[in-house]
Amino acid sequence: MSFSEIISLLSGIALFLFGMSLMSDVLNRISGNELEPKLYKLSGKPLKGLLLGTGVTAVIQSSSATSVIVIGFVNSGIMKLKQAIPVILGAIFGTSITGWLICLSYIEGSGGISEIFSTATITGVAAIIGILLRMTGKSKKYNHIGDIFLGLAILMFGMSLMSSAVVGLKDEIWFNDMLTSMSSPFFGILTGILISALLQSASAAVGVVQALSVTGAITFSSALPLFMGISIGAALPVLIASIGTGTNGKRTALSYLVACVIGVAVFACVFYTLDAIFHFNIMTQIMNPFSLALANTIFRLLMVCILFPLSDIIETLVTKIIPDKQKTKSDTVVLDDKFTNVPAIAIEQSRAAMRDMAKRTEEAVRISRTLFTNYTKEAYKRVCDLETDCDNYEDRIGSFLMKVSGHEMTEMQTRETSIFLHALSDIERISDHAAKVATCAKELYEKGLKFSDEANRELSVMGSALNEIIGITIHAFCTEDAEEAERIEPIEEVIDNLYDRMKRHHVERLRERSCGVVQSFIFNDLITAYERMADHCSNIAVALIEIYSGTYAVHEYLGQVKTRRTDHFEKYYDEYSARFSFGTHTVQEAKT
């Protein structure tokens, strides 16, 4: 090769990689808002995960990008390793779609329809459309579409440069000798690994092989080992992406490598054994870009068919290779800062973290109430630990969401981020009040004090109502149930009424001297904490209704509830008023 041909080849590779990267990034950005949450929510069943992994990778044109998304989900604790492996297998197959896209660069024609759909025509049209949308588009949507067309044009032009640069290699003896040596599976696989690892992309490595095929010197026997090696080498960027993640994140990345190694090993053993017996004629067939794309697709499909039933074995292997570290005291959900620039993933991580925080808050409230009848130091410490966890969660989620809000988001993502930030402080404040309740119980226990029978009876009623509203709030928040959230405001008003009556009754007991001064202060702090927790539940309910039912006018909603008192509100208010009353009937404890 001449010096100019070498420069042309390197320029073609650079343009090809840039064009593919531009397309992948933009497709990831505009489709990720829809695909990534679905990938998280719909990957519960192995077959569904496999199909989703294939579909997402076909759209965003990168198995590495899909795998990095999955690593983020697993590392954050919102997806299990068992769920992730089928998705990764789907990504391994889905990346073969790019080879067919590259085939557009090899459409030739000298006239008529063939000329219209030639590489030069498609490249020119894509470039014109892309630059027009990029320069004249008034919204980001049109700018993104323009970037996709520009990326396609750059990719195809880069492929044309590569093909033109290597066409003369067919007469080079050393090149033909090298390709002949690649017919050896071991050497071919090793070369494929090196090419894929160097280019950091399986699609790019396949594109290089397709470009070399224009020399007419690549046979099936030399292409197949290259494809096997390329599939293994593509694991390198996935492994790099797992640096800094936790144990499960590293296991997920390693599962990509383990799957490819097992798949290639099994496929190679079976194929070359059969070839030794039957001597396949296809081994000497001269390959072109189209037949290479077909061969790569079939190879990856067969490999995934081999690997899919072995998902559990892959999981066991990576678990043994990367054993569990010693468990820490606080097994909180992880928020990975690497994904703050991908709002769809970051919001799902935040949602999972807030659910965990909400469940810890519910546990803190439940334990704090039991301290009045069965006080133990261990239980008191547990409430304090849970409250500390919630404080840490608030700081971590708050700063995480602020970083996310600095990136481009959809209107719904912006609204969710804003509402999460508001609900976050309410959940944390409930845990603070639970700690206050625990402190009240501790003071009573340490001073050997008791409330009067009348005060205890009222506290039991109000505590039952509190259990009810906390249980409904946390369940509605974790299940995103806006309809259930509408039950919260009626019971919050019932608790407000109970609070007012208990304060009046408390003053009467003080006058009658049936309640001591110290108990009086503790009682007042206790019912205030109960009432404040109910207020925060009301705030969370409004946030839920605002996000999931499309009712965005918060003040209007609260105004309607409190002034108009709809039939829906009255129904639940009457139900809770009857259940949580200071009458002589038996108090019905709420289910928690």
BELFEN-V707492 format. One record per pair of residues at least 6 apart in sequence whose C-alpha atoms are under 7 Angstrom apart, sorted by the first residue. I is the first residue (numbers start at 1). J is the second residue. D is the distance in whole Angstrom. If there is no record, write none. Layout:
# BELFEN-V707492
I;J;D, I;J;D
This chain:
# BELFEN-V707492
5;165;5, 6;165;7, 8;161;6, 8;162;7, 8;165;6, 9;161;6, 9;162;5, 9;165;5, 12;158;4, 12;159;6, 12;161;5, 12;162;5, 13;158;6, 13;162;7, 15;154;6, 15;155;6, 15;158;5, 16;154;6, 16;155;4, 16;158;4, 16;159;6, 17;204;7, 19;151;4, 19;152;6, 19;154;5, 19;155;4, 20;151;6, 20;155;6, 22;151;5, 23;148;5, 23;151;5, 23;152;7, 24;60;5, 24;61;5, 24;62;7, 26;144;6, 26;147;7, 26;148;7, 27;59;7, 27;60;5, 28;60;5, 32;344;7, 33;344;5, 35;56;7, 36;344;6, 36;345;7, 37;344;6, 37;345;7, 39;52;6, 42;48;7, 43;49;4, 43;83;6, 44;83;6, 46;83;7, 46;86;6, 49;83;7, 49;86;5, 49;87;5, 50;86;5, 50;87;5, 50;89;6, 50;90;4, 51;90;6, 52;87;7, 52;90;7, 53;87;4, 53;88;6, 53;90;4, 53;91;5, 54;90;4, 54;91;5, 54;93;6, 54;94;4, 55;94;7, 56;66;7, 57;63;5, 57;66;6, 57;91;5, 57;94;5, 57;95;6, 58;94;5, 58;95;6, 58;97;6, 61;95;6, 61;98;6, 62;95;6, 63;91;5, 63;92;6, 63;95;6, 64;237;7, 64;238;6, 66;91;6, 67;88;6, 67;238;7, 68;238;6, 68;241;7, 70;84;6, 71;249;5, 71;252;6, 71;253;7, 72;249;7, 72;336;7, 73;79;5, 74;80;6, 74;81;6, 74;248;6, 74;249;6, 75;245;6, 75;246;6, 75;248;6, 75;249;4, 75;334;7, 76;333;6, 76;334;4, 76;335;6, 76;336;7, 76;349;6, 77;333;6, 77;334;7, 78;349;7, 78;352;6, 81;248;7, 81;252;6, 82;315;7, 85;255;7, 85;311;6, 86;308;7, 86;311;7, 88;256;6, 89;304;6, 93;300;5, 93;301;6, 93;304;7, 95;203;7, 96;296;6, 96;297;5, 98;203;6, 99;203;7, 99;206;7, 99;207;7, 99;293;5, 100;293;6, 102;207;7, 103;289;6, 103;290;6, 104;119;6, 105;119;5, 105;156;5, 105;159;6, 105;160;7, 106;119;6, 107;117;7, 107;118;5, 107;119;5, 108;114;7, 108;115;7, 108;118;5, 108;119;6, 109;115;4, 109;118;6, 123;153;5, 123;156;6, 123;157;7, 126;149;5, 126;150;6, 126;152;7, 126;153;5, 127;149;6, 127;150;5, 127;153;5, 129;146;7, 129;149;7, 130;146;4, 130;147;6, 130;149;5, 130;150;5, 131;146;6, 131;150;7, 133;142;6, 133;143;6, 133;146;5, 134;142;7, 134;143;5, 134;146;5, 134;147;7, 137;143;6, 159;211;7, 162;211;6, 163;211;5, 163;212;7, 163;214;6, 166;212;6, 166;215;7, 167;214;6, 167;215;5, 169;175;6, 169;215;6, 170;215;5, 170;216;7, 170;217;6, 176;217;7, 179;218;7, 179;222;6, 180;222;7, 182;188;4, 182;222;5, 183;221;5, 183;222;4, 185;225;5, 188;222;7, 188;225;5, 188;226;5, 189;225;5, 189;226;5, 189;228;6, 189;229;4, 190;229;6, 191;226;7, 191;229;7, 192;226;4, 192;227;6, 192;228;7, 192;229;4, 192;230;4, 193;229;4, 193;230;5, 193;232;6, 193;233;4, 194;233;7, 195;205;6, 195;230;7, 196;202;5, 196;205;5, 196;230;5, 196;233;5, 196;234;6, 197;233;5, 197;234;6, 197;236;6, 199;205;7, 200;234;7, 200;237;6, 201;234;6, 202;230;6, 202;231;6, 202;234;5, 205;230;7, 210;288;7, 210;289;5, 210;292;7, 213;287;6, 213;288;5, 213;289;6, 214;288;7, 216;286;6, 217;286;7, 218;286;6, 218;287;6, 219;283;7, 219;284;6, 219;285;5, 219;286;4, 219;287;5, 220;282;7, 220;283;5, 220;284;6, 220;285;6, 220;286;7, 220;287;6, 221;283;5, 221;284;6, 227;296;7, 228;264;6, 231;260;6, 232;257;6, 232;260;5, 232;261;6, 235;256;6, 235;257;5, 238;253;6, 239;253;5, 239;254;7, 242;249;6, 242;250;5, 242;253;6, 247;324;7, 251;318;6, 251;319;7, 251;322;7, 254;318;7, 255;314;7, 255;318;6, 258;314;7, 259;307;7, 259;314;7, 263;303;5, 263;306;7, 263;307;6, 267;303;7, 333;353;5, 335;349;6, 339;345;7, 339;346;6, 340;346;6, 340;403;6, 340;404;5, 341;404;6, 341;407;6, 343;404;6, 343;409;6, 346;404;7, 350;397;6, 355;478;5, 357;390;6, 357;393;7, 358;427;6, 358;474;6, 359;474;7, 360;386;6, 361;386;7, 361;427;7, 361;430;7, 361;431;5, 362;470;7, 364;383;5, 364;386;6, 364;431;6, 364;434;6, 365;434;5, 367;379;7, 367;383;7, 368;383;7, 368;434;6, 368;437;6, 368;438;5, 371;438;7, 371;441;6, 372;441;5, 380;438;6, 383;435;6, 384;435;6, 387;431;5, 387;432;6, 387;435;7, 390;428;6, 390;431;7, 391;428;6, 394;424;6, 394;425;7, 394;428;7, 398;421;6, 401;417;7, 416;547;6, 419;543;6, 423;540;5, 423;543;7, 426;536;5, 426;540;7, 430;533;5, 430;536;7, 433;529;5, 433;533;7, 437;526;6, 437;529;7, 440;522;6, 440;526;7, 444;450;7, 451;519;7, 452;515;7, 458;582;7, 461;580;6, 461;581;7, 461;587;7, 462;495;7, 462;498;7, 464;589;5, 464;590;6, 465;495;7, 465;580;6, 465;590;7, 466;530;7, 466;534;7, 467;590;6, 467;592;6, 468;590;5, 468;591;7, 468;592;7, 469;488;6, 469;491;7, 469;534;7, 470;537;7, 471;592;6, 473;485;7, 473;488;7, 473;537;6, 473;541;7, 476;482;7, 476;484;6, 476;485;6, 477;544;7, 480;544;7, 480;548;7, 482;544;6, 482;545;5, 482;548;6, 482;549;6, 485;541;5, 485;544;7, 485;545;7, 486;541;7, 487;572;7, 488;538;6, 488;541;7, 489;538;6, 490;569;6, 490;572;6, 490;573;5, 491;573;6, 491;576;6, 492;534;6, 492;535;7, 492;538;7, 494;573;7, 494;576;7, 494;577;6, 495;531;7, 496;531;6, 499;527;7, 499;531;7, 509;515;6, 542;554;7, 545;551;6, 546;552;5, 561;569;7, 579;587;7, 579;588;6, 580;587;7
